Amino acid sequence: MIAIGVETKVSRLESIVEQIGEAVLSTTETIERLGQRVDSLSLQLEIQGKQVEQQSYQIFALCDAVQSLADSHQESIRQISQLSQTLDRLLYLIQNSDE
């Protein structure tokens, strides 16, 4: 009878050890999958970081182009203003020469 009790306890211990082993294996697999996901996310973040850097260069170039356009626009307005003043003087001279 004592032998049966010992065998039952050994059997239960074996079952517990087996369950612990399965839990350890399952946890290891889960950690490996998480590691793969973290690696994947890191790669995606690196790619996105490079894209953001490239976009910042493009935005800088666009801002520079807009500034050049604004400068050119101001110069055109100045020249148009001078042309208008010259035309006003010519019109004045033409009108006064008839009198």
PyMOL commands that set and color helices and strands:
alter all, ss='L'
color gray80, all
select helices_A, chain A and resi 2-98
alter helices_A, ss='H'
color red, helices_A
deselect
rebuild
show_as cartoon
